[in-house]
């Protein structure tokens, strides 16, 4: 497993070792021992999967507030997505900064997004499945979001389409209008 730091503190791109032969392939997507070797220690308690039928579907930017904030380990198991993490920790030198990466079923890369970051993704193909682990259970009372195209954040989404959003995501506030309880 290869761990690569990003421009945001605590956000890592993780590339599993893939072992293949004439039958197909095998990869280890998570190992507590290998994460501890990198001084990354999370205890994942929930595993989620989403399906998007249409290219240009955008989910996010979502987060959970403390005390139920979540670390996520995200991977795309079918199709292709552009996955984004945004630092929302007040006082952080990275506050409002973002990192984005293409995750595909073929490249098998994963993105580790710690607590204090908003997360979202846009589908780059039809027929997309995304799986992610969380280190905290979903808590609706702590659920929050930020508008996907907040001009103060300036995410450069890779495809120029009007995204397909949920009603909740269409009405998400700007980062400057969100009351956060993440402190750097």
Secondary structure, DSSP 8 states (H G I E B T S, - for coil): -EEEE-SSTT-EEEE--EEEETTEEEE----HHHHHHTT------EEEEEEE-STTBEEEEEEE-TTS---EEEEEEESEEEEEEEE--BT-TTTT-EEEEEEETTT-EEEEE-TTEEEEEEESSSSEEEEEEESS---GGGEEE--TT-TTT----SS-S--B--HHHHT---GGG-----B-
